[in-house]
Amino acid sequence: MPKYIIERDIPGAGSFTTPDLQIISQKSCAVLSDMGQRIQWLESYVTDDKIYCIYIAPDEAAVRAHAEQGGFPANRISNP
């Protein structure tokens, strides 16, 4: 399956605490679990005002569906 990089504009993301990030990742993983095996989160990187996430998914629509169901922004989706 293709790999995708998702750029999420989240002002202040760099100041999130570890518990804040754990809550976000737990919600993301719960949505992924509900979606089944067709999409998988690999890792994320946090900068001052963005979070970059790496996913494996069958297509961009699956990545967008995950973002919508989780209430996460997906400002830019790239297939490197």
C-alpha positions as a LaTeX table, in Angstrom:
\begin{tabular}{lrrr}
\hline
Residue & $x$ (\AA) & $y$ (\AA) & $z$ (\AA) \\
\hline
Met1 & 0.00 & 0.00 & 0.00 \\
Pro2 & 1.11 & 3.59 & $-0.57$ \\
Lys3 & 2.66 & 5.72 & 2.15 \\
Tyr4 & 1.27 & 9.21 & 2.88 \\
Ile5 & 2.57 & 12.23 & 4.78 \\
Ile6 & $-0.19$ & 14.28 & 6.39 \\
Glu7 & 0.52 & 17.87 & 7.36 \\
Arg8 & $-1.79$ & 19.04 & 10.13 \\
Asp9 & $-1.90$ & 22.75 & 10.97 \\
Ile10 & $-2.31$ & 22.85 & 14.74 \\
Pro11 & $-1.28$ & 26.18 & 16.29 \\
Gly12 & 0.76 & 25.65 & 19.45 \\
Ala13 & 1.36 & 21.94 & 18.79 \\
Gly14 & 4.97 & 22.33 & 19.89 \\
Ser15 & 3.86 & 23.27 & 23.38 \\
Phe16 & 1.60 & 20.24 & 23.85 \\
Thr17 & 2.54 & 18.13 & 26.86 \\
Thr18 & 3.20 & 14.40 & 26.64 \\
Pro19 & $-0.27$ & 13.67 & 28.10 \\
Asp20 & $-1.84$ & 16.00 & 25.49 \\
Leu21 & $-0.11$ & 14.10 & 22.68 \\
Gln22 & $-1.09$ & 10.75 & 24.22 \\
Ile23 & $-4.76$ & 11.77 & 24.22 \\
Ile24 & $-4.55$ & 12.77 & 20.55 \\
Ser25 & $-2.77$ & 9.55 & 19.57 \\
Gln26 & $-5.24$ & 7.40 & 21.53 \\
Lys27 & $-8.16$ & 9.03 & 19.71 \\
Ser28 & $-6.40$ & 8.52 & 16.38 \\
Cys29 & $-5.74$ & 4.86 & 17.14 \\
Ala30 & $-9.37$ & 4.32 & 18.19 \\
Val31 & $-10.55$ & 5.72 & 14.84 \\
Leu32 & $-8.01$ & 3.52 & 13.02 \\
Ser33 & $-9.30$ & 0.48 & 14.90 \\
Asp34 & $-12.87$ & 1.28 & 13.86 \\
Met35 & $-11.73$ & 1.64 & 10.24 \\
Gly36 & $-10.14$ & $-1.82$ & 10.19 \\
Gln37 & $-6.91$ & $-3.00$ & 8.63 \\
Arg38 & $-7.03$ & $-0.75$ & 5.58 \\
Ile39 & $-5.08$ & 2.17 & 7.12 \\
Gln40 & $-2.11$ & 2.20 & 9.51 \\
Trp41 & $-0.32$ & 4.98 & 11.41 \\
Leu42 & 3.48 & 4.66 & 11.41 \\
Glu43 & 4.80 & 7.74 & 13.22 \\
Ser44 & 4.34 & 11.46 & 13.82 \\
Tyr45 & 6.56 & 14.51 & 14.19 \\
Val46 & 5.59 & 17.63 & 16.14 \\
Thr47 & 6.83 & 21.12 & 15.25 \\
Asp48 & 5.82 & 24.53 & 16.61 \\
Asp49 & 2.50 & 24.78 & 14.74 \\
Lys50 & 2.16 & 21.51 & 12.84 \\
Ile51 & 2.06 & 17.78 & 13.29 \\
Tyr52 & 3.31 & 15.60 & 10.45 \\
Cys53 & 1.97 & 12.04 & 10.40 \\
Ile54 & 3.09 & 9.09 & 8.30 \\
Tyr55 & 0.40 & 6.59 & 7.30 \\
Ile56 & 0.07 & 3.58 & 5.05 \\
Ala57 & $-3.32$ & 3.53 & 3.33 \\
Pro58 & $-4.94$ & 2.22 & 0.18 \\
Asp59 & $-5.65$ & 5.74 & $-1.05$ \\
Glu60 & $-5.92$ & 9.40 & $-0.07$ \\
Ala61 & $-9.65$ & 9.01 & 0.57 \\
Ala62 & $-8.92$ & 6.65 & 3.47 \\
Val63 & $-6.52$ & 9.19 & 4.98 \\
Arg64 & $-9.14$ & 11.93 & 4.65 \\
Ala65 & $-11.82$ & 9.67 & 6.17 \\
His66 & $-9.59$ & 9.05 & 9.20 \\
Ala67 & $-9.03$ & 12.80 & 9.66 \\
Glu68 & $-12.74$ & 13.55 & 9.34 \\
Gln69 & $-13.81$ & 10.81 & 11.74 \\
Gly70 & $-11.19$ & 11.85 & 14.30 \\
Gly71 & $-11.79$ & 15.58 & 13.97 \\
Phe72 & $-8.16$ & 16.10 & 12.93 \\
Pro73 & $-7.07$ & 18.60 & 10.29 \\
Ala74 & $-5.46$ & 17.20 & 7.16 \\
Asn75 & $-4.27$ & 20.39 & 5.51 \\
Arg76 & $-1.95$ & 18.68 & 3.07 \\
Ile77 & $-1.62$ & 15.04 & 2.07 \\
Ser78 & 1.43 & 13.99 & 0.07 \\
Asn79 & 2.37 & 10.65 & $-1.45$ \\
Pro80 & 6.18 & 10.71 & $-1.49$ \\
\hline
\end{tabular}
